[in-house]
Each structure stands twice: as structure tokens, then as C-alpha cells.
Amino acid sequence: MLNPGISVNKLESGRIINMLLKQDLIRKDLKIRQDGNTVIIPLRQPAEIPGYTVSLLEFDPRSMQEAPAIMAARSLGPSFIKHFPRKWIRLGEALILKDHGYRYSKEAVAALARYTGAKSVYLDSGKIVGTTRKPMIKLLYGTPGPITHTENGIRYRMDPAKLMFSPGNVNERIRQGRMLLKDSIVIDMFAGIGYFSLPLARYSQARTIYAAEINPESYEFLSQNIRLNGLGGKINALLGDCRNVIPQIKADYIIMGHFDSPKFLWAALLRSHVGTIIDMHLLVPSERMSDHWIGLVQTARSMGYILDFKGQRVVKSYAPHLWHVSTEMSLTDILF
């Protein structure tokens, strides 16, 4: 079957496989195969892997050993097997189950919590509503409330029932942390709880980050996370609409991590100078992957700004034939 993957030299394969396993990027139900001195590795999703190009490659399925949790459920009795979750996402002390229309038994969910040591289990519909990006999620087991999730050396304090946190964006958060923005002024127009601001502040050597968030609950956790990670001298948290609360400064790098970011392009341009990099997160249909940026460049030109398309990264598959991409553009000229 065709699946995203990379081809690596056999001598480098051990190191690359270990790196991908640590990031949970390898698709384990497909076989890693070897072709001469090349090792071909299946990926769970398209991702940015320095030095390698992700493409669709042919892989064979492999039989999967039962996960330890499933074996534990089997030991509890046959009635648990049918109603026991096969997959979950771990966020600190909480587990998130995806809603696939299947009704899990209370006993199975409680057993899962006991087995994993989780304090709470949630069911996520996958839907996010409103400008405050509230997830449609409900508690199945345990006590609701804030949890602390650690990723890439950053601690994120959040409430899973009220705020979104996408584990599928982990590579993008790690990439932000690897950027070198020494002495730069950065704007995060949709900061949330600090998804991108925190790794940028910790690792990029940016001078100052202005992080705007319109949701008061997200803003409160953003403020907590700045203190929790000791980044109070780097991040200025701003509560309100980014178009209004961010001062009229000229930033060197602007991150727009919201799918409605094209509607806010003018606000980013007003805070840009020649050389500013604007990184927009967008939902792009498969058939528009090569030219979706043209409309953004045209819109900017109508306002007197010349944008140059620098490139794009696939963050993850969002839905059939729909991709979450990160599109980078640089401001090359201001006409008036």
C-alpha cells in the first residue's frame, strides 16, 4: 500500500529509526523494508525530517503484536476485550480517546485508567468551535481539571475539557524550538496556551515575543505556562483580539497558527518590515497544494505589500484530501 515514508542510507538507518521512534513518527503496522543499501521507513504522517524528502512509497502490512494494555484487558475477562479502547493520546495525567462512534463501557474505561495510571479519561469528537477554539470533548472517567503535559522540555498546563492541544502538531512545535531567531522580535498572533511561543522563547534566542490570545481561559493558562517555564522575561502575553492588542511594532517573524489566518493577513502586514517572515497555518485541499499561496500574495499586493513565497511544510493530514500546512512568506517590498 502507498504511505508517506523516507528512504535512508543503510549506515544511517539505525540512528534515523531511533530518532523517529522517539518522536512516535513510524507507522508500526507497516514493514520497514530494505532495497540494496537503502532502508525505506513508513511514517504515521508527513513530517519535516531534516535532510530527507517525504514521499508516497509502497509498503507491506505486518502483523501487530497486541499492545500491553489490550493483553491486560484480556486478563480481566472476555467482556472487556470488545469494549476496551485500542488507541489513546496521553496528555500528562489525562487520556484522550477519539470518538469513532463506538460506545466504550464504563468498566473498560475505568480499567484503562487503572492500567495507565491516568487520573481522567476524555472522549474527543475532533470538532473545535468558535473563535475561542473550544474543543467538543466530554469526560468519561475521573476528575476534570487542569493537567500538566511535558513535551520537548516544555511544560504545558491546560484543561483538556476546555482547551485544544493537538499532539499531531508536535513536529511543528519542535521545529519552532529549533529555529534560530537571535535578537529577533516575534509575534504570535494566536498564542493559545503557548503552543509555539513557549518553545520559541526557550530555544530560538528571540529577544521578545508578543503572544496574543483572545480566549480568557487560554490566556490564563498561557500566563501560567510562561511562569511555569521561567520565561517571563521573554514573552509578553496579551489578552484580546490580536488585531487590536498587539502594539504597532515591526516584527522579524510572525507566526499565525490559526486556520482563519488569511483574514488577519492585513494585521500581520501592518506589523512587518522588509525581510519579515510570516508563517501561516492553513487547511489546503490536495489539488491546491502547489498554488494555494497565490491568493495570499495577490491580497497582500492589493494592500501595497510584496510577499515572496518561501515554501511550505505539511504538518499533518486533517481530513480526506485536506492537509494542514505551514506556509512561509517573506515581505520583500512595500509599495506605499
C-alpha positions as CSV (number, residue, x, y, z in Angstrom):
1,M,0.0,0.0,0.0
2,L,1.1,3.6,-0.6
3,N,2.0,5.6,2.5
4,P,4.2,8.5,3.4
5,G,7.8,7.4,4.0
6,I,11.5,8.2,3.6
7,S,14.5,6.4,2.1
8,V,17.7,6.5,4.1
9,N,21.2,5.0,3.7
10,K,21.6,1.7,5.5
11,L,24.5,3.0,7.5
12,E,22.3,5.9,8.8
13,S,19.2,3.8,9.2
14,G,19.7,2.9,12.9
15,R,20.1,6.5,14.0
16,I,17.2,7.7,11.9
17,I,14.8,4.9,13.1
18,N,15.7,5.6,16.8
19,M,15.0,9.3,16.2
20,L,11.7,8.7,14.5
21,L,10.6,6.2,17.3
22,K,11.3,8.8,19.9
23,Q,9.0,11.2,18.1
24,D,6.4,8.5,17.5
25,L,6.6,9.0,13.7
26,I,7.0,5.5,12.5
27,R,3.8,3.6,11.3
28,K,4.2,0.3,13.1
29,D,1.6,-1.6,11.2
30,L,3.7,-1.4,8.0
31,K,7.0,-3.1,7.4
32,I,10.3,-1.2,7.2
33,R,11.9,-2.7,4.1
34,Q,15.4,-2.7,2.6
35,D,16.3,-2.2,-1.1
36,G,20.1,-2.7,-1.5
37,N,21.8,-0.2,0.7
38,T,18.6,1.8,1.1
39,V,16.2,1.4,4.1
40,I,12.6,2.6,3.5
41,I,10.7,3.7,6.6
42,P,6.9,4.2,6.8
43,L,5.7,7.3,8.6
44,R,2.5,7.9,10.5
45,Q,2.0,11.3,8.8
46,P,4.0,13.6,6.5
47,A,6.6,15.4,8.7
48,E,9.6,17.6,8.3
49,I,12.7,15.5,8.7
50,P,15.9,17.4,8.0
51,G,17.9,16.1,5.1
52,Y,15.1,13.8,3.8
53,T,12.2,14.2,1.5
54,V,8.9,12.6,2.5
55,S,7.0,10.9,-0.4
56,L,4.4,8.3,-1.1
57,L,6.1,4.9,-1.1
58,E,5.0,1.3,-1.3
59,F,4.9,-0.7,2.0
60,D,3.6,-4.2,3.1
61,P,1.5,-4.6,6.2
62,R,2.8,-6.6,9.1
63,S,1.0,-8.4,11.8
64,M,0.9,-6.4,15.1
65,Q,1.5,-7.8,18.5
66,E,-1.2,-6.9,20.9
67,A,-0.5,-3.8,22.9
68,P,0.2,-4.5,26.6
69,A,-2.9,-2.7,27.6
70,I,-5.0,-5.0,25.4
71,M,-3.3,-8.0,27.0
72,A,-4.1,-6.6,30.4
73,A,-7.8,-6.2,29.4
74,R,-7.9,-9.8,28.2
75,S,-6.7,-10.9,31.6
76,L,-9.7,-9.2,33.1
77,G,-12.2,-11.3,31.1
78,P,-13.6,-11.7,27.6
79,S,-16.2,-9.0,28.1
80,F,-13.5,-6.3,28.4
81,I,-11.9,-7.1,25.1
82,K,-14.8,-5.9,22.9
83,H,-15.3,-2.6,24.9
84,F,-11.6,-1.8,25.6
85,P,-10.1,1.2,23.7
86,R,-7.3,0.3,21.3
87,K,-5.7,3.7,21.0
88,W,-5.5,6.8,23.1
89,I,-3.5,10.0,23.4
90,R,-1.7,10.8,26.6
91,L,-1.6,14.4,27.9
92,G,0.0,14.5,31.3
93,E,-2.3,12.8,33.7
94,A,-5.2,12.6,31.2
95,L,-6.0,10.2,28.3
96,I,-7.9,11.3,25.2
97,L,-9.9,8.8,23.2
98,K,-11.1,9.7,19.7
99,D,-14.8,9.5,19.1
100,H,-15.3,6.9,16.3
101,G,-19.0,6.4,17.1
102,Y,-18.2,3.5,19.4
103,R,-19.6,3.4,22.9
104,Y,-17.0,2.3,25.4
105,S,-18.2,0.6,28.6
106,K,-17.6,2.4,31.9
107,E,-15.8,-0.7,33.2
108,A,-13.4,-0.7,30.3
109,V,-12.6,3.0,30.6
110,A,-12.0,2.6,34.3
111,A,-9.8,-0.4,33.7
112,L,-7.8,1.7,31.1
113,A,-7.3,4.4,33.7
114,R,-6.2,2.0,36.3
115,Y,-3.8,0.3,33.9
116,T,-2.2,3.5,32.7
117,G,-2.3,5.4,36.0
118,A,-4.4,8.2,34.4
119,K,-6.5,10.5,36.6
120,S,-9.0,11.2,33.9
121,V,-10.2,9.9,30.5
122,Y,-11.9,12.1,27.9
123,L,-13.8,11.4,24.6
124,D,-12.8,13.9,21.8
125,S,-15.2,14.4,18.9
126,G,-12.5,16.1,16.9
127,K,-14.5,19.3,16.5
128,I,-13.4,22.7,17.5
129,V,-15.9,25.6,17.6
130,G,-15.9,29.3,17.8
131,T,-13.2,32.0,17.7
132,T,-12.0,30.7,21.1
133,R,-11.3,27.3,19.6
134,K,-13.2,25.3,22.2
135,P,-13.0,21.5,21.7
136,M,-16.1,19.4,21.7
137,I,-14.9,16.9,24.4
138,K,-16.5,15.2,27.3
139,L,-15.3,13.5,30.5
140,L,-15.7,9.7,30.6
141,Y,-13.9,8.9,33.8
142,G,-12.2,10.6,36.7
143,T,-12.0,14.2,37.9
144,P,-11.9,17.1,35.4
145,G,-9.5,19.9,35.8
146,P,-6.0,21.1,34.8
147,I,-3.2,18.8,33.9
148,T,0.5,19.3,33.1
149,H,1.9,17.9,29.8
150,T,5.6,17.9,29.1
151,E,6.9,17.9,25.6
152,N,10.3,18.8,24.2
153,G,11.4,20.1,27.6
154,I,8.4,22.5,27.8
155,R,5.7,22.1,30.4
156,Y,2.2,22.9,29.2
157,R,-0.5,23.5,31.8
158,M,-4.1,23.1,30.4
159,D,-7.6,21.8,30.9
160,P,-8.3,19.2,28.3
161,A,-12.1,19.7,28.6
162,K,-11.8,23.4,27.8
163,L,-8.8,23.9,25.5
164,M,-7.4,22.2,22.5
165,F,-4.0,20.6,22.3
166,S,-3.1,18.7,19.2
167,P,-0.4,16.0,19.6
168,G,-0.3,15.8,15.8
169,N,1.4,19.2,15.7
170,V,4.3,18.0,17.9
171,N,6.8,18.2,15.0
172,E,5.8,21.8,14.2
173,R,6.3,22.7,17.9
174,I,9.7,21.0,17.9
175,R,10.6,22.8,14.6
176,Q,9.7,26.2,16.1
177,G,12.0,25.4,19.0
178,R,14.9,24.6,16.6
179,M,14.7,27.9,14.8
180,L,17.4,30.4,15.3
181,L,15.9,33.9,15.7
182,K,18.7,35.6,17.6
183,D,17.7,39.1,18.9
184,S,14.5,39.0,16.8
185,I,11.2,40.4,17.6
186,V,8.5,37.8,17.2
187,I,4.7,38.0,17.1
188,D,2.4,35.0,17.9
189,M,-1.0,36.2,16.7
190,F,-2.9,33.1,18.0
191,A,-0.9,32.0,21.0
192,G,-3.4,29.7,22.8
193,I,-1.7,28.3,25.9
194,G,1.8,28.9,24.3
195,Y,2.0,26.1,21.8
196,F,4.6,28.0,19.7
197,S,5.6,30.9,21.9
198,L,7.0,28.7,24.7
199,P,9.5,26.7,22.5
200,L,10.4,29.8,20.6
201,A,11.1,31.7,23.8
202,R,13.1,28.7,25.3
203,Y,15.2,27.8,22.4
204,S,15.3,30.3,19.5
205,Q,17.2,33.1,21.1
206,A,14.5,35.6,20.2
207,R,14.7,38.9,22.0
208,T,11.0,39.4,22.7
209,I,7.8,37.5,21.8
210,Y,4.4,39.2,21.8
211,A,1.8,36.5,22.3
212,A,-1.8,37.4,21.8
213,E,-4.8,35.2,22.8
214,I,-8.5,36.1,22.6
215,N,-9.8,33.3,24.8
216,P,-9.6,34.3,28.5
217,E,-9.2,30.7,29.7
218,S,-6.4,30.1,27.2
219,Y,-4.8,33.4,28.2
220,E,-4.8,32.4,31.9
221,F,-3.0,29.1,31.1
222,L,-0.6,31.0,28.8
223,S,0.3,33.2,31.7
224,Q,0.7,30.2,34.0
225,N,2.9,28.4,31.4
226,I,5.1,31.4,31.0
227,R,5.7,31.4,34.7
228,L,5.9,27.6,34.9
229,N,8.7,27.6,32.3
230,G,10.6,30.6,33.7
231,L,10.1,32.7,30.5
232,G,8.6,35.8,32.0
233,G,11.4,37.9,30.6
234,K,10.9,36.7,27.0
235,I,7.1,36.6,26.4
236,N,4.6,39.4,26.7
237,A,1.2,37.8,27.0
238,L,-1.7,40.0,25.6
239,L,-5.4,39.3,26.2
240,G,-7.7,40.2,23.3
241,D,-8.1,40.3,19.5
242,C,-4.6,40.2,18.0
243,R,-5.6,42.9,15.5
244,N,-6.0,45.3,18.4
245,V,-3.9,44.3,21.4
246,I,-0.5,43.8,19.6
247,P,1.4,47.1,19.6
248,Q,2.3,48.7,16.2
249,I,5.8,47.3,16.2
250,K,7.7,45.9,13.3
251,A,8.4,42.2,13.9
252,D,11.0,40.0,12.3
253,Y,9.0,36.8,12.5
254,I,5.2,36.4,12.7
255,I,3.5,33.1,13.4
256,M,-0.2,32.7,12.5
257,G,-1.2,29.4,13.9
258,H,-5.0,29.5,13.1
259,F,-6.7,28.2,10.0
260,D,-8.5,31.6,9.6
261,S,-5.2,33.4,9.4
262,P,-5.8,34.8,5.8
263,K,-8.5,37.0,7.3
264,F,-5.8,38.5,9.6
265,L,-3.1,39.0,7.0
266,W,-3.5,42.7,6.9
267,A,-2.9,43.0,10.6
268,A,0.4,41.0,10.2
269,L,1.5,43.2,7.3
270,L,1.0,46.3,9.3
271,R,3.5,44.9,11.8
272,S,6.0,43.9,9.2
273,H,9.1,45.4,7.6
274,V,11.1,44.4,4.5
275,G,12.5,41.0,5.5
276,T,9.8,39.9,7.9
277,I,8.9,36.2,7.7
278,I,5.2,35.4,8.0
279,D,4.4,31.7,8.8
280,M,0.7,30.9,8.2
281,H,-1.1,27.7,9.1
282,L,-3.7,26.8,6.6
283,L,-6.1,24.0,5.5
284,V,-5.3,23.2,1.9
285,P,-7.1,20.7,-0.4
286,S,-4.8,18.2,-2.1
287,E,-5.5,19.7,-5.5
288,R,-4.3,23.2,-4.3
289,M,-1.1,22.2,-2.6
290,S,1.1,23.8,-5.3
291,D,-0.7,27.1,-5.7
292,H,-2.8,27.9,-2.6
293,W,-0.4,30.7,-1.7
294,I,-1.1,32.7,-4.9
295,G,-4.2,34.3,-3.5
296,L,-2.4,35.4,-0.4
297,V,0.3,37.1,-2.5
298,Q,-2.3,38.8,-4.6
299,T,-4.2,40.0,-1.5
300,A,-1.0,41.5,0.0
301,R,-0.2,43.2,-3.2
302,S,-3.6,44.9,-3.3
303,M,-2.6,46.5,0.0
304,G,0.8,47.6,-1.2
305,Y,2.9,44.8,0.2
306,I,5.0,42.4,-2.0
307,L,5.2,38.9,-0.5
308,D,7.6,36.2,-1.7
309,F,6.5,32.6,-1.3
310,K,9.4,30.8,0.5
311,G,8.0,27.3,1.0
312,Q,5.5,25.1,2.8
313,R,5.6,22.1,5.2
314,V,2.9,19.5,5.6
315,V,2.0,19.4,9.3
316,K,-0.4,16.5,9.1
317,S,-3.4,15.1,7.3
318,Y,-6.5,16.9,8.6
319,A,-9.3,15.0,6.6
320,P,-9.5,13.1,3.4
321,H,-7.8,15.2,0.7
322,L,-7.3,18.0,3.1
323,W,-3.9,19.0,4.6
324,H,-2.8,21.1,7.5
325,V,0.2,23.0,6.0
326,S,2.5,25.7,7.3
327,T,3.2,28.3,4.5
328,E,6.1,30.7,4.8
329,M,6.3,34.0,3.0
330,S,8.7,36.9,3.3
331,L,8.0,40.6,2.8
332,T,10.3,41.9,0.0
333,D,8.9,45.4,-0.7
334,I,6.3,48.0,0.5
335,L,4.9,50.0,-2.4
336,F,3.2,52.8,-0.5
